[in-house]
Amino acid sequence: MNHTQTVRRTALIVEDDADQRWLTAMLLDEHGFETVECESAEAALATMLLRGPEICMVFADLRLSGVMDGIDLARELKVRWPHLVVVLTSGNPGPRLVHMPPGAEFMPKPWEPAQLLGIAERAVNLPVRARG
């Protein structure tokens, strides 16, 4: 008996720059991912509470407008969903980078599309139960 499970290919993009958010979403969309876009860490957490099981990866800017930045978001995500793939990006991370939680990854800007796609494919291949 074959128990085929639908592969979840949804990425949550958290970026307060609308153009960057759109470009990242287009890249992932073109490679078969569904994308959910948020402009703040607070909106991303609300999205995760509603759609967490669907999300295979969170790709967030380190510097976000709002009360929480990307580091705060990554910390909260890793506490609630420890096996979720969380990637932070920034062209100028500054001293906050040393506060990244264990298990979160950092990809400096400008990043190559192949880098992001490689991480996204790895996230898809994690067992669903390992995503949190």
C-alpha positions in Angstrom: 0.0 0.0 0.0 1.4 3.3 -1.1 0.9 6.2 1.3 1.8 9.2 -0.8 2.0 12.4 1.2 1.6 15.8 -0.4 4.8 17.7 -0.2 4.4 21.1 1.4 6.3 23.7 -0.6 5.3 26.9 1.2 7.9 29.5 2.2 7.2 32.4 4.4 9.1 35.6 3.3 9.5 38.3 5.9 10.9 41.5 4.5 9.9 45.1 5.1 11.2 46.2 1.7 8.3 45.5 -0.7 10.6 45.2 -3.8 12.9 42.7 -2.1 9.9 40.8 -0.8 8.4 40.6 -4.3 11.7 39.5 -6.0 12.2 36.8 -3.4 8.6 35.6 -3.8 8.9 35.6 -7.6 12.1 33.5 -7.5 10.5 30.9 -5.2 7.2 31.0 -7.1 9.0 30.3 -10.4 10.5 27.2 -8.8 7.3 25.6 -7.6 6.9 27.1 -4.1 3.9 28.8 -2.7 4.9 31.9 -0.9 3.4 33.9 1.9 4.7 37.4 2.4 4.8 39.4 5.6 6.4 42.8 6.2 7.0 42.4 9.9 8.0 39.8 12.4 4.8 40.2 14.3 2.8 39.4 11.1 5.0 36.4 10.4 4.4 35.0 13.9 0.6 35.4 13.4 0.9 33.6 10.0 2.9 30.8 11.6 0.2 30.3 14.3 -2.4 30.0 11.6 -0.5 28.1 8.9 2.6 26.6 10.6 2.1 23.0 9.4 2.1 24.3 5.8 5.3 26.3 6.0 8.6 24.5 5.2 10.9 27.5 5.6 11.0 31.1 6.8 13.3 33.5 5.0 13.5 36.8 6.9 15.5 40.0 6.7 17.5 40.6 9.9 16.5 44.3 10.0 12.7 44.7 10.1 10.5 47.6 11.1 8.4 46.9 14.1 9.1 45.9 17.7 10.8 42.6 16.7 13.7 42.3 14.3 14.8 39.1 12.4 16.8 37.8 15.3 13.8 38.1 17.7 11.7 36.4 15.1 14.2 33.6 14.6 14.4 33.0 18.3 10.6 32.7 18.7 10.3 30.5 15.7 13.0 28.1 16.9 11.4 27.9 20.3 8.0 27.1 18.9 9.0 25.1 15.8 12.5 23.8 16.6 13.0 21.9 13.3 11.7 24.7 11.0 14.3 25.9 8.5 14.9 29.6 9.4 17.2 31.7 7.3 18.1 35.3 8.0 19.6 37.7 5.5 21.1 41.1 5.6 23.6 43.3 3.8 24.7 44.8 7.1 23.9 42.5 10.1 25.9 44.4 12.6 26.4 43.1 16.1 23.0 41.5 16.4 24.2 38.5 14.3 25.9 37.0 17.4 22.5 36.6 19.0 21.2 34.3 16.3 19.5 31.2 17.9 21.0 27.7 17.3 19.7 26.1 14.2 19.0 29.4 12.3 21.1 30.1 9.3 22.5 33.4 7.9 22.8 34.3 4.2 24.5 37.6 3.5 23.1 40.0 0.9 23.6 40.0 -1.9 22.8 36.3 -2.1 22.7 34.1 -5.1 19.3 32.7 -6.2 20.9 29.2 -6.2 21.8 29.5 -2.5 18.2 30.3 -1.6 16.8 27.6 -3.8 19.2 25.0 -2.4 18.0 25.8 1.1 14.4 25.8 0.1 14.7 22.3 -1.5 16.4 21.0 1.6 13.5 22.4 3.7 11.0 20.6 1.5 12.8 17.3 1.9 12.6 17.4 5.7 9.9 15.1 7.1 6.7 17.0 7.9 6.9 16.0 11.5 10.4 17.4 11.7 9.2 20.9 10.7 7.3 21.4 13.9 
